[in-house]
């Protein structure tokens, strides 16, 4: 049968944001197919999001429900600013960013940058957090409507929609830029220093803020709220409130501020997104080849693992040490440990009340003074947070874990080597915390106690995370963004971290009890007891969890292998 050629090319369909949204929904559906645990985690995330949405709605709607505009501007401005800050910071340190549509997969397609950014931005709006925040900020629409009528409600609706777009754009822009920075070795050290300095300032600022709030008249915050309302952090949320309070001229100006900030963020994101797709992180000049003492084997061992013996254990330690230093995902977790290690002890020990044993053997509050019990509690939290980083340690490997399975690496040896390599970087951080906090408190005799509490909590956490990482692992996307997560993995990461923290906290309770019961004797017994307890717990955990790993290696590999 002859085929008639018309000589006309088939029409080319223009790619729009709708195609990205449909693609994301289809990818999400494929990821859920046959994965009951992913569906359960997604539904759990929906329920948690609805709970936060309801709580936020009533908080933002409180001035309207009370029919008073006294605190309406302050609630809208400061509450909205906290939302924007949350979208900026939480993806960096905890939940990660949903990368269902990995931008790197579009690198070879002839898509204009504007089309790519618009499509990815539209797809980013299809998520549980976005819907939850939208429902929560509808409380501001109710407040504006009650106080100023339908015109104020319409302006506030436009404002909260613009504010929501601002939150998503800020989150994407910051995480994309931060990911690019972490891949660049030239700025890696500078980034770590800047983050450490920023974290060091958080404690004093928090102490100053709490001290000021205790004696501050809340009505005086109105002036501060007005200033924040003229910044991109608060402008979109206060436009309708201004209309309700008779300042209609301010609404278009604030919406213009929001639009300019949104455009700047999208432009920033497009620049960092393009560099991430083409791998434009500057690697610097190629290093010169120099001879290494010890031969070719010594070259495989980085300086951090130079102490390790040249056998299977040493090879695994060297591999993990190298990955923890070079992999952007792992470096991001190390920076998080440094931030939490400085922030939490400063917040607890310098900004609040302490506790001591009363005459009846109970805990009594002691205002303005630190105590060994509170210091041990804060060290327990820091040690647990440090160990929880390994809750998905096999997810970092992905399909590369197949090499361990083929080589027949014993589970106990695998976990001990991973613990040792991770401790090479974490223990120096914990040592700085253990020394710095007692010196800042003016109690240098507490250094041994804080060090022992940290090691005990860290070792107990390693024992728990060994089981969690084997039984609760999940895959990570093959993305250049160290904060990227698969659909539903944000809930998985949060639930896994909470479970590991709770179990590790329970395992570290004997340290706190010893600090409460032994009194001054704990100041000297803390280091030997804590070190012995932590090392014994880590070894026991690797021994028991190693047996579980030996039985579950094929299932673990299938779990951590990314689905294409």
C-alpha positions in Angstrom: 0.0 0.0 0.0 1.5 3.3 -1.0 1.9 6.1 1.5 1.2 9.6 0.3 3.7 12.2 1.6 2.2 15.6 2.1 5.5 17.3 2.5 4.3 19.1 5.6 6.0 18.6 9.0 4.0 17.6 12.0 3.1 20.6 14.2 5.4 21.0 17.2 3.6 21.3 20.5 4.9 24.1 22.7 6.0 22.9 26.1 4.2 24.7 28.9 4.0 24.6 32.7 1.0 22.2 32.3 3.2 19.5 30.9 5.5 19.7 33.9 2.6 19.4 36.3 1.2 16.4 34.5 4.6 14.8 34.4 5.1 15.2 38.1 1.6 13.7 38.8 2.4 10.8 36.6 5.8 10.2 38.2 4.2 10.4 41.6 1.6 7.8 40.6 4.3 5.5 39.2 6.3 5.8 42.4 3.3 4.8 44.5 2.4 1.8 42.3 3.2 -1.4 44.2 4.8 0.6 47.1 2.4 0.4 50.0 4.8 1.9 52.5 5.2 5.0 50.3 1.4 5.4 50.1 1.2 5.1 53.9 4.0 7.7 54.4 2.3 10.0 51.9 -1.1 9.7 53.7 0.7 10.2 57.0 2.2 13.4 55.6 -1.2 14.6 54.5 -2.6 14.1 58.0 0.3 15.9 59.6 -0.1 18.7 57.0 -3.8 19.0 57.7 -3.1 19.3 61.5 -0.6 22.1 61.0 -3.0 23.7 58.5 -5.8 23.8 61.0 -3.6 25.0 63.8 -2.2 27.8 61.6 -5.7 28.8 60.4 -7.0 29.4 63.8 -3.8 31.3 64.8 -4.0 33.6 61.8 -7.8 33.9 62.2 -7.7 34.8 65.9 -7.9 38.6 65.5 -10.8 38.2 63.1 -12.6 35.7 65.3 -12.1 38.1 68.3 -13.3 41.0 66.1 -10.4 43.2 67.1 -7.7 44.7 64.9 -5.3 45.4 67.8 -3.0 42.5 67.0 -4.0 41.8 63.4 -1.0 43.5 61.8 1.4 41.9 64.3 0.0 38.4 63.7 0.1 38.8 59.9 3.5 40.4 59.7 5.4 38.3 62.2 3.6 35.1 61.5 4.1 35.5 57.7 7.8 36.3 58.2 8.2 33.1 60.2 6.6 31.2 57.4 9.0 32.5 54.9 12.0 31.8 57.2 10.7 28.3 57.7 10.5 27.7 54.0 14.1 29.0 53.7 15.7 27.0 56.6 13.7 23.8 57.2 14.6 22.2 53.8 18.2 22.9 54.5 18.4 21.2 57.9 15.6 18.6 58.1 13.0 17.8 55.4 14.9 18.3 52.2 13.4 19.4 48.9 11.1 17.2 46.8 12.9 16.6 43.5 10.4 14.4 41.8 11.3 16.2 38.6 15.1 16.2 38.7 16.3 19.3 36.8 19.4 17.4 35.6 17.2 15.1 33.5 16.2 18.1 31.4 19.8 19.2 30.6 19.9 17.6 27.1 16.4 18.7 26.1 16.1 21.9 23.9 14.1 23.8 26.5 14.5 27.5 27.1 15.6 28.4 30.6 12.5 30.4 31.1 10.3 27.5 30.2 12.2 25.1 32.4 12.1 27.4 35.5 8.4 28.2 35.0 7.5 24.5 34.6 9.6 23.4 37.6 8.1 26.2 39.7 4.6 25.1 38.8 5.4 21.5 39.6 6.9 22.5 42.9 3.5 24.0 43.9 2.0 20.5 43.7 2.9 19.3 47.2 1.4 18.7 50.6 3.3 21.6 52.4 2.1 24.1 49.8 -1.5 23.0 50.3 -1.1 23.0 54.1 0.3 26.5 54.1 -2.4 27.8 51.8 -5.1 26.5 54.1 -3.3 28.0 57.1 -2.9 31.5 55.7 -6.6 31.5 54.7 -7.1 32.5 58.3 -5.6 35.9 57.3 -8.2 36.2 54.6 -10.9 35.6 57.2 -9.4 38.2 59.5 -9.2 40.8 56.8 -12.8 40.1 55.7 -14.2 40.4 59.2 -12.3 43.7 59.9 -12.5 45.4 56.5 -15.2 43.7 54.4 -15.0 41.9 51.1 -12.5 44.4 49.5 -9.9 43.8 52.2 -10.5 40.0 51.9 -9.9 40.0 48.2 -6.7 42.0 48.6 -5.5 39.7 51.4 -6.3 36.7 49.2 -4.1 38.1 46.5 -1.4 38.8 49.1 -1.4 35.3 50.6 -1.2 33.7 47.2 1.7 35.9 46.3 3.3 35.1 49.6 2.9 31.4 49.0 4.7 31.8 45.6 7.4 33.7 47.4 7.9 30.9 49.9 8.3 28.2 47.3 10.6 30.4 45.1 12.7 31.3 48.1 13.0 27.6 49.1 14.0 26.5 45.7 16.4 29.3 45.0 18.3 29.0 48.4 18.6 25.2 48.3 19.7 25.2 44.6 22.3 27.9 45.3 23.4 26.1 48.5 23.8 22.9 46.6 25.9 24.5 44.0 28.1 26.0 46.7 28.6 22.7 48.4 29.7 21.0 45.2 32.5 23.6 44.7 35.6 22.6 46.6 36.9 26.2 46.5 34.1 27.5 48.7 33.5 24.4 50.7 35.8 25.4 53.6 34.5 29.0 53.5 30.9 27.8 53.6 31.6 25.6 56.6 33.2 28.5 58.5 30.4 30.9 57.7 27.7 28.4 58.8 29.6 27.7 62.0 29.9 31.4 62.7 26.2 31.9 62.0 25.3 29.0 64.3 27.5 30.4 67.0 25.6 33.6 66.9 22.2 31.9 67.1 22.7 31.0 70.8 23.5 34.5 72.1 20.8 36.0 69.9 18.3 33.5 71.3 19.4 34.3 74.8 19.0 38.0 74.2 15.6 37.5 72.6 14.2 35.4 75.4 15.5 37.9 78.0 13.9 40.8 76.1 10.6 39.0 75.6 10.2 38.3 79.4 10.0 42.0 80.1 8.6 43.3 76.8 5.2 44.8 76.4 3.7 43.0 73.4 2.0 46.2 72.2 5.5 47.6 71.6 6.1 45.0 69.0 3.6 46.8 66.8 6.3 49.1 65.5 8.6 46.2 64.7 5.8 44.4 63.0 5.1 47.5 60.8 8.8 47.5 59.8 8.7 43.8 58.9 5.5 44.4 57.0 7.4 46.6 54.5 9.9 43.9 53.8 9.4 40.9 51.5 9.1 38.7 54.6 5.9 40.4 55.7 4.6 42.6 52.8 2.3 40.0 51.1 0.7 39.0 54.4 -0.2 42.5 55.6 -1.6 44.0 52.4 -5.2 43.1 53.2 -4.8 44.1 56.8 -3.7 47.5 55.7 -6.9 47.9 53.6 -9.0 46.8 56.6 -7.3 49.4 58.8 -7.8 52.3 56.4 -4.4 52.3 54.7 -5.5 51.2 51.2 -2.6 53.1 49.6 -0.1 50.7 51.2 -1.6 47.5 49.6 -0.4 48.1 46.0 3.1 49.1 47.2 3.4 46.0 49.3 2.2 43.8 46.5 4.8 45.4 44.2 7.5 44.7 46.8 6.4 41.1 46.8 6.4 40.9 43.0 9.9 42.3 42.8 11.2 39.9 45.4 9.5 37.0 43.6 11.1 38.0 40.3 14.5 38.3 41.9 14.3 34.9 43.5 13.2 33.2 40.3 16.0 34.9 38.4 18.5 33.7 41.1 17.0 30.2 40.9 17.3 30.1 37.1 21.0 31.1 37.3 21.9 28.5 39.9 19.6 25.9 38.2 21.5 26.2 34.9 24.9 25.8 36.6 23.6 22.8 38.4 22.4 21.2 35.2 25.6 21.6 33.3 27.9 21.0 36.3 29.4 24.4 36.3 30.7 24.2 39.8 34.3 25.4 39.6 36.7 22.7 40.3 39.8 24.8 40.0 43.0 23.8 38.2 43.9 20.1 38.0 46.2 19.1 40.9 49.7 18.1 40.1 50.6 14.5 40.5 53.0 13.8 43.4 54.4 10.7 44.7 52.9 9.3 47.9 54.9 7.4 50.4 53.7 3.8 50.8 52.9 3.0 47.2 49.6 2.8 45.3 47.7 1.4 48.3 48.5 4.4 50.4 47.0 6.7 47.8 43.6 5.1 48.5 43.7 6.1 52.1 42.9 9.8 52.8 44.7 11.6 55.6 41.7 11.2 57.9 42.0 7.4 57.5 45.8 7.2 57.6 45.6 5.4 61.0 43.4 2.5 59.6 45.1 -0.8 59.0 45.5 -2.0 55.4 42.8 -4.7 55.3 39.0 -4.9 54.6 38.2 -2.9 57.7 40.7 -0.2 56.7 39.5 -0.1 53.1 35.9 0.4 54.2 36.9 3.2 56.6 39.0 4.9 53.9 36.1 4.7 51.5 33.6 6.2 53.9 36.0 8.9 55.1 36.6 10.0 51.5 32.8 10.0 50.7 32.0 12.0 53.9 34.4 14.6 52.8 33.6 14.8 49.1 29.9 13.9 48.8 27.8 17.1 48.9 24.9 15.2 50.6 27.1 14.0 53.4 28.8 17.3 53.9 25.5 19.0 54.3 24.7 16.6 57.2 28.1 17.3 58.8 27.4 21.0 58.7 24.0 20.4 60.3 25.7 18.6 63.1 28.0 21.5 63.7 25.0 23.9 63.7 23.0 21.9 66.2 26.0 21.1 68.3 26.5 24.8 68.9 22.9 26.0 69.0 21.3 23.5 71.3 23.7 23.7 74.3 23.8 27.5 74.0 20.1 27.7 74.0 19.5 25.3 76.9 22.4 26.2 79.2 22.6 30.0 78.6 19.0 30.9 77.9 16.9 29.1 80.5 16.5 27.8 83.9 18.4 24.9 85.3 17.4 21.9 87.5 18.9 20.4 90.6 18.0 17.7 93.2 15.8 18.9 96.0 15.7 17.4 99.6 13.2 14.8 98.5 15.2 13.5 95.6 13.2 15.2 92.9 14.2 17.8 90.3 13.6 21.4 91.2 14.0 24.4 89.0 16.8 26.8 89.7 16.4 30.1 87.8 19.4 31.6 86.1 21.8 28.8 87.0 23.1 25.8 85.0 23.3 22.4 86.5 25.0 19.1 85.7 21.6 17.5 84.9 20.6 20.2 82.4 24.1 20.1 80.8 23.9 16.3 80.5 20.4 16.6 78.9 21.7 19.0 76.3 24.7 16.8 75.6 22.4 13.8 75.3 20.4 15.7 72.6 23.5 16.8 70.7 25.0 13.2 70.7 21.7 11.8 69.6 21.4 14.3 66.7 24.9 13.5 65.6 24.2 9.8 65.5 20.8 10.1 63.8 22.6 11.3 60.7 23.4 7.6 60.0 19.7 6.6 60.1 19.8 6.3 56.3 23.5 5.6 55.8 22.9 3.0 53.1 20.6 5.4 51.2 23.7 7.5 50.5 25.3 4.6 48.6 22.3 3.7 46.5 23.0 1.1 43.9 26.7 1.3 44.7 26.0 -0.9 47.7 25.8 -3.8 45.3 29.6 -3.9 45.3 29.6 -4.7 49.1 27.0 -7.4 48.5 29.0 -9.0 45.7 32.2 -8.8 47.8 30.5 -10.5 50.7 31.3 -7.9 53.3 30.1 -9.1 56.7 27.4 -7.0 58.3 29.3 -6.5 61.6 32.4 -5.4 59.8 30.4 -3.1 57.6 28.7 -1.2 60.5 31.9 -0.9 62.6 33.8 0.6 59.6 31.0 3.0 58.9 30.8 4.0 62.6 34.6 4.5 62.7 34.7 6.7 59.5 31.8 8.8 60.6 33.4 9.3 64.0 36.5 10.7 62.4 34.6 13.8 61.6 32.0 13.9 64.3 34.2 13.3 67.4 36.3 16.5 66.9 33.0 18.5 66.7 31.7 16.9 69.9 35.1 17.6 71.6 34.8 21.3 70.8 31.3 21.3 72.2 32.3 19.4 75.3 35.1 21.9 76.1 33.5 25.1 75.0 30.2 24.9 76.9 31.7 24.4 80.4 34.2 27.2 79.7 31.4 29.6 78.7 29.4 28.6 81.8 32.5 29.3 84.0 32.6 25.6 85.1 35.8 24.1 83.7 35.5 21.2 86.1 32.5 20.0 84.1 34.5 19.3 80.9 35.0 15.6 81.8 31.2 15.3 82.6 30.1 16.9 79.3 32.6 14.8 77.3 31.4 11.6 78.9 27.7 12.5 78.4 28.3 13.3 74.7 30.2 10.0 74.0 27.6 8.0 75.9 24.7 9.5 73.9 26.6 9.3 70.6 27.5 5.6 71.2 23.9 4.7 72.2 22.6 6.6 69.1 25.0 4.6 66.9 23.6 1.4 68.3 20.1 2.4 67.5 20.7 3.8 64.1 22.4 0.6 63.0 19.0 -1.2 63.3 17.1 1.8 61.8 19.4 2.1 58.8 19.0 -1.6 58.0 15.3 -1.9 58.6 14.1 1.5 57.6 16.3 2.6 54.7 14.9 4.5 51.7 16.3 5.5 48.4 17.6 9.0 47.5 17.2 10.5 44.1 20.2 10.6 41.7 20.4 14.4 41.9 23.2 16.9 42.2 21.1 18.7 44.8 22.2 17.4 48.3 18.8 18.3 49.7 16.7 16.5 47.1 14.3 13.8 48.2 11.9 11.5 46.3 8.2 12.0 46.6 7.0 11.0 50.1 10.6 10.7 51.3 10.3 13.9 53.3 7.8 12.2 55.6 10.0 9.1 55.6 13.0 11.1 56.6 11.2 13.0 59.3 9.5 9.8 60.8 12.8 7.9 60.6 14.7 10.6 62.3 12.1 11.0 65.1 12.0 7.2 65.7 15.8 7.1 65.8 16.0 10.1 68.2 13.4 8.7 70.5 15.0 5.2 70.7 18.5 6.7 71.1 17.2 9.1 73.8 15.8 6.2 75.7 19.1 4.4 75.4 20.9 7.4 76.8 18.6 7.8 79.8 21.1 6.0 82.2 23.6 8.9 81.7 21.0 11.5 82.8 20.0 9.4 85.7 23.6 9.0 86.8 24.0 12.8 86.6 21.0 13.3 88.8 21.8 10.6 91.4 25.6 10.8 91.7 25.8 14.6 92.3 29.3 15.9 92.4 30.8 12.4 91.9 29.4 12.5 88.4 31.8 15.3 87.5 34.7 12.9 87.7 32.9 9.6 86.9 31.2 11.1 83.8 34.1 10.7 81.4 35.1 7.0 82.1 31.5 5.9 82.6 30.2 7.7 79.6 33.1 6.6 77.3 32.7 2.9 78.4 28.9 3.1 78.0 29.1 4.7 74.6 31.8 2.3 73.2 30.1 -0.8 74.6 26.7 0.3 73.2 28.1 1.0 69.7 30.0 -2.3 69.6 26.9 -4.2 70.8 24.7 -2.4 68.3 27.0 -3.2 65.4 27.2 -6.9 66.6 23.4 -7.3 66.7 22.5 -5.1 63.8 25.2 -6.7 61.7 23.5 -10.1 61.9 20.2 -8.4 60.7 22.2 -6.8 57.9 23.6 -10.2 56.8 20.1 -11.5 56.4 18.6 -8.5 54.7 21.4 -7.4 52.2 19.4 -8.2 49.0 16.3 -6.5 50.3 18.3 -3.5 51.5 19.9 -3.1 48.0 16.5 -3.2 46.4 15.3 -0.6 48.8 18.1 1.9 48.4 18.4 1.6 44.6 16.7 4.6 43.0 13.8 3.8 40.8 14.2 5.3 37.3 
